[in-house]
Amino acid sequence: MVFSASEHFRRLAMRSRSAFPRALVPMVTALLAVVLAACGGGGAAGPAGSASTSPAKPAAAVRVSPADGMSSVAVTDKVVVTGNAPLADVQVSRGASTSQKTEAGALLGTYSADHRTWTSAGGLFADTQYQVTASTAPDTGVVGTATSHVTFSTGTPAKQYKVSWEPVDGDVAGIGTPVVLTFSAPTTDRAAVQSRLSVTTTPAIEGSWSWLNNRVIRWRPKDYYPPGTKVHVEANLAGLDAGNGQLGVKDRAMTFTIGAAQVSQVDIAAHTMKVYKNGELVKTMPISGGRGGQQDLLTMDGPHNVIGKAPSVIMDSATVGIPKGSPDYYYETVLWDVQITSGGQYVHAAPWSVADQGADNVSHGCVNASTADAEWFYDFSQVGDIVNVFNSGRPPDTSQLGNDWSIPWSTWVAGSALPASASPTGTGAGSVAAPASAAATASGHPGA
């Protein structure tokens, strides 16, 4: 049987009361106290002059995700850099991509409050190589500093979500130009897509986005732009999940300029068209408008914005409900065409109706002019100019492009997927334009 030291001496003391004279008891008790003091020193300080050992400091380190050498990284992934000391600098460069037609650039990000984590703010471009260089600052909790160099590349989603737009970078456009964005597929989340779009104008003016459908969104100012306005548009779609497996593969940006204030007033009842530049009348043209008899043979009223122009367009009435064999059927190659609605109304040359121009309305809905006047107007016009038609008796069809200025402002703003305070429109306005599909050789436009 084994006893602790204290138990051993307690028993010894009990025996000593009977085995030893009473005079020896104090001596035994004192001895017990000395032994207990010697054996119970678990919390006592060590001998004078001894030193405690501190744990070794770790070496400074940086970790980057995605890791070095990774390929086919998803465009929806984030770049995250972490250090065991505050980060001194993080630089992420993006290479050019031939398949995505993108130039080299940089990926920006934000630091955490303690500066030990950096997270990318934008999305990743598809089929692109990235290079990350990150370093730590000196810190008392680690030994030295660390620098990491990481290279990775992204893959290409099966369903690429892209955007095209009008106007395009470098254009000079009219005072009524809407910015028109057409996406490669319908979105199931308009708000998510719109949150990646921005328009900034110089000077700042009020404007708003408005969805036409799940593939087309437009932006215009509340009032016509002042001439000389600079308009910058961004669609930062990289890494965006647009729904139905559609993933944004890159960001785009462009800038265009508003040119002279060019407005034409077309009085269908008076058979005249007056053309103004910066408020001054520069030309009055005799014209012939839609002859009527049925609604779609009238020229559409309302302020239209020019959505495109072409020197030659094939106009086939069969594409707009007038079949071959009808007395009204036509199939014509028409010159000097300035398009004012996506439904196919133009100002164009009509040598066959010169005798009626200025006197009678005989067209199928377009604004007819002489060849000389039409060519002059074609050369004069820019996308976004205003052509205001009135006294025709046909109201504007606002489901068509070119009629954006016939939509009341409150209705236009209601077409935004985000409240005004949440819509990233920078300092303001934007301009109205039309898809390239409105331009040159398309058939299916009422003419004559």
Secondary structure, 3 states (H helix, E strand, C coil): CCCCHHHHHHHHHHHHHHHCCHHHHHHHHHHHHHHHHHHCCCCCCCCCCCCCCCCCCCECCEEEECCCCCCCECCCCCCEEEECCCEEEEEEEECCECCCCECCEECCEEECCCCCEEEECCCCCCCCEEEEEEEECCCCCCECCCEEEEEEEECCCCCEECEEEECCCCCEECCCCCEEEEECCCCCCHHHHHCCEEEEEECCCCEEEEECCCCEEEEEECCCCCCCCEEEEEEECCCCEEECCEEECCEEEEEEEECCCEEEEEECCCCEEEEEECCEEEEEEECECECCCCHHHCCECEEEECCEEEEEEEEEHHHHCCCCCCCCCCEEEEEEEEECCCCCCEEEECHHHCCCCCCCCCECCCEEECHHHHHHHHHHCCCCCEEEEECCCECCCCCCCCCHHHCCHHHHHHCCCCCHHHCCCCCCCCCCCCCHHHCCCCCCCCCC
